[in-house]
Amino acid sequence: MPRTTDHDERRTHLVKALLRVAGRHGLHAVTMRNVAAEAGVSLRIVQYYFGTKEELLHAALRHLGASVAERVGASLAPAGPEGSDRDTIEAWLLAMLPLEEASRNSWIVFAEYHALALTDPALAAIRYTDMSSALEEALAGLVAAAQRAGKVARGRDPRTEAAILLATTTGLGDSIMAGMREATQAVAILRYHLDRLFERPT
């Protein structure tokens, strides 16, 4: 299936070009033409793989989501099967925070997607919030598993706790990016909250 592989690689190459343009100039500055220039291909090539700018933006968003999922998966690997529920959740959330260049770049572009979607009907039609919903659902499952193991108090609602964890992590990430607090402070706050969630039930 070499032809399919080549097409997939070309699409990924174009998406990465878009993300580089967005990282330097902002998502609002992205055009099919400057993506083509960044990728070193003709405009017709970009239009062949992505009929509209919205299709290209949607593909880039999916790529970002997959990259975040891959980064989270890599952060969980060192803990192995013996890692605690607390360790798993902490590793997951820390991988989301903008603590390194790759995650900071992803954070910036995600934030721009959100800001532009507030006023751009075409972007608003892209269901970019689906990834957050899926993440919240997965976090709820992890909290529920810890609860069944007796590590989280029975009175806690896993879905509500997952929503709080995600909102807290998002807020801390925004504060890092805005220079409101150091990354080490944000990590300490997140761990403090996890300590409270995983207090031994009485």
MOHUWO-V857600 format. One line per field, one symbol per residue. phi: phi as a letter, one per 40 degrees, with the letter a starting at -180 (. if undefined). psi: psi as a letter, one per 20 degrees, with the letter a starting at -180 (. if undefined). burial: b if it has 16 or more other C-alpha atoms within 10 Angstrom, else e. A space follows every 50 residues. Layout:
phi->???
psi->???
burial->???
This chain:
phi->.cccccccccccdccccdccccccbgccccbdcccccccgbcdccccccb cbccccccccccccccccccccccccdccgcccccccccccdccccccba dccccccccdccdcccccbbdccccccccdcccccccccdcccccccccg cbdccccdccccccccccccccccccccgcacdcccccccccccdcccdc db
psi->lhgggggghgggggghgghgghhhiqhhiprhghggghikrqhhgghgho hrhhgggghhghggghgghgggghhhghhaiiqrgggggggghhhhqmir gghggggggghhggghhhiohghhipmiihhhghghggghhgghghghjj ipqhiqohgghgggggggggghghhghijhqqhhgggggghgghghhkpp q.
burial->eeeeeeeeebbeebbbbbbbbbbeeebeebbbbbbbebbeeeeeebbeeb eebebbbbbbbebbbeebbebbeebbeeeeeeeebbebbbbbbbbbbbbe eebbbbbbbbebbeeebeeeeebbebebeeeeeebbeebbebbbebbeee bbbeeeebbebbbebbebbbebbbbbbeeeeebeebbeebbeebeebbee ee
